[in-house]
Amino acid sequence: MADAGPVLKDLGDESESLDAVVARDEVDWSAATPAPGWTIAHQIGHLAWTDARALIAVRTPEAFPEEILRALEGGEDFVGIAAAEQARKPPGRLLAEWRDGRAALLDALAAADPGARFPWYGPPMSVASMATARLMETWAHGQDVRQALGLRSAPTARLRHIARLGVRTRDFAYGVHGLTPPSEEFRVELTAPDGEQWAYGPPDAPQRVTGPALDFCLVVTQRLAPADSALRTHGDDAAAWLLLAQAFAGPRAPAARPAPDAGPRWLQLRLSPADPSSASARLRLRATGRAWEITVCTACAHGLVTNRPVGGARSKTHRRRR
């Protein structure tokens, strides 16, 4: 069982780093960021909104099915609408809400049973995985905010969590493109900001990725195209992976530079009354009483319930995630 202490501390530190950027009096919260249609207020509002959803999952997991229902019924731009609502708040109020919410989430995660699993829009999360996902998103959206302000942040050892997440999500990235991942592990060797070497995978693996940890984290959060990075690949499979890599569930982030588009990424859950595999399954099955297919975009809470039972035809559309 992973010790969540270090990642919880790093999540707090990453949040404080971004806070110091946006809390300055001269910051224009209406400034556009790389995500189309999103200002700095949208970015901070989105972080505050997601922290609030995470807090519900940790404190009152029995209430989280209602959050899934809202996501399913909210339409394909559910998260964008929520961010827009947040962005209409005065900056001072929004900043205070983000501060209060993230502090409450950190306290709740620190007090949680280390073996607990929390419901989410995708697979259930452990304490460490929830904290890592929040750190990754805070860092990635922080890059968008800093870019809007013409700032650059010095990379830190906190990137280790994001790099590890990027490596662990390799097979997922293939899966969301409808591809079968290579059977063998890859070797990933990254140079940390302080010069330390971070290595993942078998030392003798023929498929390899090497280079700066910062560039790898920017690539797997799709803030930088592999061709514009200092990463080097050895082997065709490793090169192909970087074009697909993502440390988050859901569709490609619009803040990323252009990359080959394989369409929306979806988690498809086939559910039955005898096997309610998630909170969303229990919620919907009470209403239908028979097997239905629920499709959820796990990163941004977009989703829909098909209008046919499992096995029937279905259609779906999805806008790009901000």
FIGU-216924 format. One record per residue: residue in three letters; z, y, x of N, C-alpha, C in turn. Coordinates in steps of 0.1 Angstrom, whole numbers, plus 5000, padded with zeros to 4 digits. Example, Ala and Ser with C-alpha at 12.3 -4.5 7.8 and 13.67 -1.06 7.14 Angstrom:
Ala507849435132507849555123507849675132 Ser507149785128507149895137507950005129 
This chain:
Met500049885008500050005000500050125009 Ala499050215007498950335015500050435013 Asp500550495024501550595023500950725019 Ala501250775008500550895003501151025009 Gly502251015016502851135022501951225030 Pro501251175040500351255048499251325039 Val498551255030497451315023498051415013 Leu499251395007499851494999500151625006 Lys500651615018500851735026499551805029 Asp498551725033497251785036496551845024 Leu496751785012496251855000496951984998 Gly498251995000498952114998498452225008 Asp498252185021497752275031496352325028 Glu495452235023494052275020494052375009 Ser494852344999494952444988495452574992 Glu496452575001496952705006495952785014 Ser495152705022494052775029493052845020 Leu492652775010491752845000492452954993 Asp493652934989494453044983494453164991 Ala494653155004494653275013493353345013 Val492253275010490953345010490753414997 Val491053354985490753424972491853524968 Ala493053514974494153604970493953744976 Arg493053774984492953904990492454004980 Asp492954124981492554224971491154254970 Glu490454244981489054284982488054184976 Val488554064973487653954969487153984955 Asp485853974953485153994940485053854934 Trp485853824924485853694917484553674909 Ser483753774907482553754900481353724909 Ala481653714922480553694932479953554930 Ala478653544931477953414929478253324940 Thr478353194937478553084948477253004948 Pro477152904957475952824958475652744945 Ala476652704938476452634925475852724915 Pro474652684910473952774900474852814888 Gly474952944886475652994875477153004876 Trp477652964888479152964890479553074900 Thr480553144896481153244904482353194911 Ile482953274919484253234925485253194914 Ala485253274903486253244892485953104886 His484653074885484352934880484852824889 Gln484752854902485152754912486652734911 Ile487452834912488852824911489352774897 Gly488652824887488952774873488752624872 His487652574878487352434878488452354885 Leu488852404896489952334904491252334895 Ala491552444889492752454881492652354869 Trp491452354863491252274851491452124855 Thr490852084866490851944870492251904874 Asp493051994881494451964884495251944871 Ala494952024861495652004848495351874842 Arg494151824843493751694837494451584845 Ala494551604859495151504867496651494864 Leu497251614861498651614858498951534845 Ile498151554835498251474823498251324826 Ala497251284835497151144838498351094845 Val499051174853500151124861501451134852 Arg501651244845502851254837502851184824 Thr501751184817501751124804500451044803 Pro500350934810499150854810498750804796 Glu499750794787499350744773498650854766 Ala498650974770497951084763496551104769 Phe496151034780494951064786493651014778 Pro493850914770492650874762492150994753 Glu492951084749492551204742491651284751 Glu491951294764491151374773489751304774 Ile489751174775488451104775487651134763 Leu488251134752487551154739487051294739 Arg487751394744487251534744486051544753 Ala486051464765484951464774483751404767 Leu483951294760482851224753482251314742 Glu483051384735482651464724482151604728 Gly482451644740482151774745480751804749 Gly479951704750478551724753478351714768 Glu477051724772476751704786477151814795 Asp477551934790477952034799479452064797 Phe480151964794481651974791482352044802 Val482152004814482852064826482352214828 Gly481152234826480652374828481152464818 Ile481352414805481952494795483352524798 Ala484052424803485452444806485652544818 Ala484752544828484752634839484452774834 Ala483552794825483152924820484352984812 Glu485052894804486252944797487352994807 Gln487452914818488452954828488053084835 Ala486753104837486253214845486453344837 Arg486653334824486853464816488253514817 Lys489153434823490553484824490553594836 Pro491453684835491653774846491953704859 Pro491453744870491653674883493153644886 Gly494053744883495453724886496053614878 Arg495653604866496153504857495653364861 Leu494353364865493753234869494353184882 Leu494553274891495153244904496553184902 Ala497353254893498653204890498653064884 Glu497753044875497652914868497252804878 Trp496352834887495952734897497152704906 Arg497852804910499052784919500052694912 Asp500352734900501352654892500952514890 Gly499652494886499152364883499152274895 Arg498652324906498552234918499952204923 Ala500852294922502252264927502852154918 Ala502652164905503152064896502551934899 Leu501251924901500551804904501151734917 Leu501251824927501851764940503251704938 Asp504051784930505451734927505351594920 Ala504451594910504351474902503851354910 Leu502951374918502451264927503451224937 Ala504251314942505251284952506351194946 Ala506651224933507751154926507251024920 Ala505950994919505450884912505750754920 Asp505750644913505850514919504650494928 Pro504950454941503750444950502750334946 Gly503150244937502250144933501650174919 Ala501850294914501350334901499850354901 Arg499250324890497750354888497650444876 Phe496850544878496750644867495350644861 Pro495250664848493950664841493150784846 Trp491850764846490950874850489650854842 Tyr488750944845487450934838486550824843 Gly486950774855486350654860487450544862 Pro487350474873488450364876489850434877 Pro490850364874492250414876492450454891 Met493350554892493650604906495050574910 Ser495250544923496550534929496950674933 Val498250684937498750814942497850864953 Ala497650774963496850824975495450854971 Ser494850774963493450804959493250924951 Met494250954942494151084934494351204943 Ala495251194953495451304962494251324971 Thr493651214976492451224984491351284976 Ala491151244964490051304956490251454954 Arg491551494951491751634949491551714962 Leu491951654973491751724986490251734989 Met489451634986488051644989487351744980 Glu487751754967487151854958487651994962 Thr488852014965489352144969488652194982 Trp488452104991487752145004486252175001 Ala485652094993484152114990483952244982 His484752264972484652394964485052504973 Gly485952484982486352594991485152635000 Gln484352535004483152565012482252665004 Asp482052634991481252714982481752854981 Val483152874980483753004979483553074992 Arg483753015003483653085016482253125018 Gln481253045014479853075016479553195008 Ala480053204996479853324988480353454994 Leu481453445002482053555008481553575022 Gly480653495027480153505041481253465051 Leu482053375047483153325056482953185061 Arg483553155072483553015077484952975080 Ser485352855077486752815080486652715092 Ala487652725100487752635112488052495107 Pro487352395110487652255106488952205111 Thr489652125103490952075107490951925106 Ala492051865111492251725110492251665096 Arg492451755086492451715072491051655068 Leu490051675076488751615073488851465074 Arg489851405081489951265082489951195069 His490651255059490651195046489351185039 Ile488551295040487251305034486251215041 Ala486351205054485451125062485650975058 Arg486950935057487250795053486750775039 Leu486950865030486450845016484950835016 Gly484250915025482750905026482350775030 Val483050715040482650575044482950475034 Arg484050485027484450385017483550385005 Thr482950495002482050504990480650474994 Arg480350415005478950375008478350284998 Asp478950174994478350084985478150154971 Phe479150234967479050304955477750394954 Ala477450464965476350544966475050474963 Tyr474950354969473750264966473750224951 Gly474950194946474950144933474550244922 Val474950374924474550474914473150504915 His472450464925470950484926470250354922 Gly471050254917470450134913469950044924 Leu470550064936470149984948471249894952 Thr470849784958471749694964472149734978 Pro473449754981473849794994473549685004 Pro473349725017473249625027474449535028 Ser474249415032475449325032476349345044 Glu475849405054476649425066477249555066 Glu478449575073479049705074478349785084 Phe478449915083477950005093479050055102 Arg478650105114479650165123479450315121 Val480550385119480550535118481550585129 Glu480950665138481750725149481650875148 Leu482850935146482851085143483751155153 Thr483351275157484151355166484951455158 Ala486251435158487151525151487151665156 Pro487651755149487651895154488351915167 Asp489351835170490151845182489551755193 Gly488451695191487751605201488151455199 Glu489151425191489451285189488351215183 Gln488251085185487151005179487750925167 Trp487050935156487350855144486350755142 Ala486650625142485750525141486050435129 Tyr484950385122485050305111483950195112 Gly484350075108483349965108483349885121 Pro482649775122482649685134482049765146 Pro482649755158482049815169480649775173 Asp480349645170479049595174477949605162 Ala478249675152477349685141476049755145 Pro474849705142473549765147473249895139 Gln473749905127473450025119474650125122 Arg474350245127475350335131475050475127 Val476150555125476150695123477050765133 Thr476650855140477550925150477351075148 Gly478351155152478251295152479551365148 Pro479451495145480651575142481251535128 Ala482551515128483151485115482951595104 Leu482851715109482551825099481251805092 Asp480251775100478851755094478851635085 Phe479551525089479551415080480251445067 Cys481351525067482051555055481151645046 Leu480451745052479551825045478351745039 Val477951645046476851565040477351475029 Val478451415030478951325019479451395007 Thr479751525009480051604997478851684993 Gln477751654999476351714996476351864996 Arg477051915006476952055010475952085021 Leu475451975027474551985038473551875038 Ala472251895040471351785040471451715054 Pro471251585055471351515067470451575078 Ala469251615074468251675084468751805090 Asp469651875083470151995089471451975096 Ser471951855097473151825104472951785118 Ala474051765125474051715139474351565139 Leu474251505128474551355128473351285133 Arg473551175140472551085145472650945139 Thr471550885135471650755130470850655139 His471350535139470650425146470450315136 Gly469150295132468850195122468350255110 Asp467350195103466750255091467750255080 Asp468650155079469550155068470550265069 Ala471050295081471950405082471350535079 Ala470150555083469450675079469250695064 Ala468950585058468750585043470050615036 Trp471150555041472450585035472750735034 Leu472550805045472950945045472151025035 Leu471050975031470251045020470951025007 Leu471650915006472350884993473850914993 Ala474450935004475850935006476551044997 Gln477651004991478451104983479851044982 Ala480751134984482151104984482751124970 Phe481951154961482451174947481651094937 Ala482151064926481451004915480651104908 Gly479551064901478851154893477551204900 Pro476851304894475551344899475651434912 Arg474451454918474451534930474851674928 Ala475651724937476151864935475051964938 Pro474952064929473852164930474052244943 Ala475252254948475452334961474852264973 Ala474452134972473852074983472352124984 Arg471852114996470452144999469652024993 Pro468352054991467551954984467551814991 Ala467651714983467651574988466851494979 Pro466351374983465651294973466451264961 Asp465751284949466451274937466251144930 Ala467251064928467150944921467650954907 Gly467851074902468251084888469751084887 Pro470351104875471751104872472450984877 Arg473650994881474550884885475450854874 Trp475550734870476450704858477250574862 Leu478450574856479250454856479150404842 Gln478650284840478450214827479550114825 Leu480250124815481350034812480949954800 Arg480849824801480649734790481949684785 Leu482249724773483549704767483549604755 Ser484649534753484749444741486149454736 Pro486349424723487749424718488649334726 Ala488149224731488949124739489249174753 Asp488549274758488749314772488649464773 Pro489649534768489649684769489949724783 Ser488949744791489149764805489549904809 Ser489649994800490050134803490650204791 Ala491250314794491850394782490750434773 Ser489550464778488450504769488050384760 Ala488150264765487750144757488750134746 Arg490050144748490950124737490750234727 Leu490450354731490350474722489150444713 Arg488050414719486850394711486850274702 Leu487450164708487350034700488250044688 Arg489250124688490050134675489150194664 Ala488250274668487350344658486250254654 Thr485750164663484550084659484949934656 Gly485949884662486249744659485349634664 Arg484349684673483449584678482949634692 Ala482149554699481749594712480749714712 Trp481049814720480149924722480049954737 Glu478950024740478850064754479150214755 Ile480050244765480450384767479950414781 Thr479250524782478750574795479450704799 Val480050704811480850814815480350854829 Cys480050984831479851044844481251064850 Thr481650984860483050984863483551104870 Ala482751184877483251294885483451414876 Cys482551434866482651564859482951544844 Ala483351424840483851394827482751404816 His481451414820480351414811480251264805 Gly479851254793479651114789479151114774 Leu478850994770478450974756478750834752 Val478850814739478950684734477550654727 Thr477050534731475750504725475850484711 Asn474750494704474750474689474350334685 Arg474350244695474050104692475150014699 Pro475349894694476249804700475749764714 Val476649704722476249664735475049564734 Gly474049584742472849504742471649574734 Gly471949684727470949754720470349854729 Ala469249914725468550024732469450144733 Arg469350224744470150344745469350444753 Ser469750574751469150674759470150774762 Lys469950854773470950944777470351054786 Thr470851174786470451274795471651334801 His471451404812472551464819472151574828 Arg472751684827472451804836473251784849 Arg472751854859473351844872474751904872 Arg475551834880476951884881477052004889 Arg477952094885478252214893479352184903 
